[in-house]
């Protein structure tokens, strides 16, 4: 874990493998939840595909429940649901799993874990449009605020940053870049990174938010956003050397957005194409949909609506398959406006 914190991913992987060998050698079933949480939840994502960690985290959660290690059973449940969300699982499946985990944690009074999991459920429900106001986590905004207040009172840095990450992701995906930027500023002001796979996606959404805001900002604020985005791209270049399965799709998408911003249309389209192919291969439903969405907007900005609109439709189709009805509704509205504008231009 310390090796991960200082960027020594190969050393961390070796220590992780050693811990698994020792666990197997001594047949210490009671330590499985603790070792698996560290290895498959925090170390493996820096070397191996996320999908390879899912069954191990599920197993660790089940063993923890059987052996009475409830704290680490709940921690593995959190890591398991996060891995499912970011990989190829559909949102209704993730939502059902999280709901089951919330019931289990509530019955066993695992308040510290509920702090992170309840807002994560609200993120999922908001994307599925199962709340009245998805931009504010719907009717359960009090749960989110209470979770944040509890995390701040207990000085639980991990919970605070996970809460901010979930809010940032929701606002970014639904197009509220200003609010996403506020969450980015708070996350960047914290010294404690989120664990494992969430750390990778956190940096990705930070970079994407800076690039989105660079389009509307001017002067020093734009320069600052671009500088932060470049830092994110630089980190992904390094991370991709160690974990290409998990990091390359996001690296190419960040580079595509930067090229698009700079008006390098051909380079941007090549990067979008590579990013979508890699995301599909990695099983990242959300990232694949985002690739087509951003490629479509890029093409429309470059006055290539005949290619841009189908790309946006492809994104909407992928979001629909993922189960993100709230996002599909927003994107369909954008597509209809573009089609209407094209129709008016044709008539003129």
N, C-alpha and C positions, 0 to 999 in steps of 0.2 A: 504494500500500500504506500509506503514511504517512497519507494522507487518510482511509482506512478506520479506522485506529487512533484518529483524533481525531473520528470521526463525520461527516466531510465526504464523504458518499456520492455526491452529485452531482458534486463535483470529481473524485473517484476514478473515476467512470464516464467522465467526459470524458477524463481522462488515459489510461484503458484503451482507449478508442476511438482516441485519437491513436496509441497504440503499435501497435494493429492496422493502422491506415492506413500507418504507417511500415514495418511488416513487409511489407505487401503492396506498397508502393512500391518497396522495395529487394530484394524477392524473397529475403529472407534466411531460407531454409528451416532453416538450422542453429540459428536463434534461436527457432523456433516453440515447442519444448518449454518454454523459459524464459518467453517472453511469455504463452503460453497458460496456464501454471500460475498466473501472477499474475492474469491477466485473467479466465479462465473458472473458475479454482479459488477465487480469493479476492475478486475485485471484482464480477463479474457477479451472484452470488447476492444481492447487496444491491440489485439493480435489476431483474433478469430472473428468470423461472421457472427452477428447477433443471434441469428436463428439457431446457432449451435449451443447457446447458453440457455435457451428457453426451458427445455425439458429438465435440465439440471436444477434450475431455480424452482421449478414446480416440485421436483422430488424433494428438495431441501425444505420447502414449506410443509410438505406432507410429513416428512420425518420429524421436523420440529414440533408439529402438532401431536404426533404419536409419542414422542419422548418427553413432552412437557416443556420444551424450550420455546415457550410462546413468543418471547420477544424476538428471537431470530426467525421463528416461523413467520411472524408478521413482516419482518424486514425482507425476507425472501419473497413474500407475497407482493410487497411493494415493487421489488426489483423485477419480479416475474410479469406483473401487469404492465410495467414500463417497457419491458422488452417486447411484449406483445403489441403494445400501442405503436411502437416505432418500427416494427417489422411488417409482416404481411397479414396479420390478423385483422378481421373486420371490426369496426367500432361496436356494433351490437354485442359481439362476442366479448370484447374487452370490457364493455360496460357491465355485462352480466357477471363477469369474473370479479370486477372491482366491487360490485354490489355484494357478492357473496363474501368477499374479503372484509368489507366494512361491517357486515353482520357478525362475522367471526371476531373481529377486533373489538367491536362494541360489547359483545357478550363476555369478552375476556379483559375488558377495561384497558386496552392498549391505546391510551389517549395520544401518546407521542407519535404513533404510526398513523392514527386517524387524521392527525393534523395534515399529513401529506396526501393521504389517499382520498379524503372527501373532496378537496378541490380538484384533484385529478379526475374524479368521477364527473364533476361539474364541467370540466373541460371537454370530456368525451360527450356528455349529454348536449352541451352547447353546439358542438360540431354536428351532432345528429339532429339538431333543432328540436330537442325534447324539453327546452326551457322557453319561457315567454320572451326573455331578453337575453339572447346569447352573448351579447357584448359585455354583460355584467354578471355572468354566471347565473342568470335567471332568478327564480324565486329563492334560491339558496345562497344569495349573496351574504346573508348573515353567517352562514356556515364558513364561508371563505374568510370573512372579516374576523370571526371568532378564532379560526385556525391561525391566522396571521398574528392576532393579539396574543394567543397562547404561545406561539413560537417565539415572539419577541420577549414575553415575560420570562420564559424559561431559557432564553438566549440560545435557542436551537437554530444555529446558523444553517444547518443542512435543510431544515424544514422551511426556513425563510426563503432561501434561494430557490428551492423547488417550487414554492408558491409563486414567486416572481416569474420563474421560467414558464409555468403553466399559463399565467396571465399574459405574458409576453407572446407566447405561441398563439393563444386564442385571438388576441388583438391583431397580430400580424396576419394570420390566416384569413381573418374577416376584413382586412383592409384598413384597420385603424392604426396606421403607422405611428402617429403622434403618441398615442397611449402606449404602444409597444416600445417606443423610444424612451418613455418615462421609466418603464420597467428595466430596460437595458441600462440606463444610468444607475439605477439602484443596484443591479447585479454587478456592474463593473466597479461599484464602490465597495464591494464585499471581497474579503480575502479568501473566503472558503468556497471552493468550487463544488458543484454538485457531483455525486458519485458516478463512476462508470459511464455507461452509455448516455446518460443525461448530460454529462459534461460535453460530449461531442455535439449533441443536438443544441445545447445551450449556446455554444460558440457559433454554431451555424446560424441560428436565428438572430443572434446579435449582429453578425456580419450582414445578413439579409436585411435586417431592420435599418442598419446604417446606410446601406445602399438605397433602400427605398426612400429614406428621408433626405438623402443627398439630392434627389430629383426635385424636391420642393424647397429645400433650404438654399440660402445664398451666402456668399462671403465666407467668413470664418467658420460658421456652422457647417457649411458644405465641406470645407477643407477638412474639418475635424471628423466628419462622418466618413469621408473617403479614406482618411488616415486609419481610422479604426477598422474599416472594411479591409484595407490592405493587410493589417495585422492579422485579421481572421484568416485571410487567404494564406498568409505565410505560415500560420499554425497548421492549417489543413495540409499544406504541402509537406510539412514535417510529419504529421500524423499519418498521412497516406503511405509513407515509407514503411510504417509499422503495421497499419491496419487498412490496406487498400480496399477490402471488402466493404468496410463501414464508412470510410472517409472520402474515397475518390468521387462518389456521386455528388456529395455536397461540395467538394472542392471545385469540381467542374461547373456546378450551378453558380457558385459564388463568382467564379472567373467569368462565366457567361454574363452575369448581371453587370460586372465591372466593364466588360467589353461593350455591352449594350449602352451603358451610361456614357462611354467615351465615343460612341458612334461608330465603333468597329463592327459593322453589321455582319460581315461574313464570318469573322472570328467568333462572334457571339453565337451565331446560329450553329456553328460547329460544336461549340462548347455545350449548348443546350442539348443537341442531339446525343453527344457522348454521355452527358449527365443522365438523360432519360434512359438510355440503354443500360448504363451501369446500375441505376436505381432499380430497374426492372429485374436485372440479374441478381441483385442483393435482396430482393423481396421487400423493398421500401415503398409501400403503396403511396404514402403521403408525399414522399420526395419525388416519385415518378410523376404524380399528378401536378406537383408544383413546377416541375420542369416544363411540362406542356403548357401550363398556365402562363408562365413567364415568357416562354418562347412565343406564344400567341400574342402577348402584349407587345413584345419586341418587334415582331413582324408587322403588327398594326401600326406601331409608331414609325416604322420604316416604310409606311404606305404600301404594304404588301398584304392587304386584307384577304385576298383569295387563299393565302396560306395561313394567315394569322387566325382567322375565324375557325377553320377546322381544328387548329391546334387547341384553341380555347374549348371547343366542343369535346375534344379528346380528353382534356383535363376534367371537364364536368363529368364525363362518363367514368373516369377513374375515381373521382371523388364519390360518385354515386355507388360504385362497386365497393368502395371502402366503407360506405355507410354515412358519409358526411352530408346529410341532406341540407343542413344549414348553409354549408359552403356552396353546394350545388345551386341553391336558390339565389345566392348572391352572384354567382358566376353566370347563371342563365340570364339574369337581369342585364349584366354587362354585355353578353353576347347579343341579346335582343336589341339593345341600344345601338351597337355597332352595325347590325343588319339593317336597322331602320335608317341609320345615317347613310349607309351605302345605297339604300333604295332611293333616298332623297337626292343623293348625288347623281344617280343614274337618270332620274326623271329630269333633273336640271340639265 
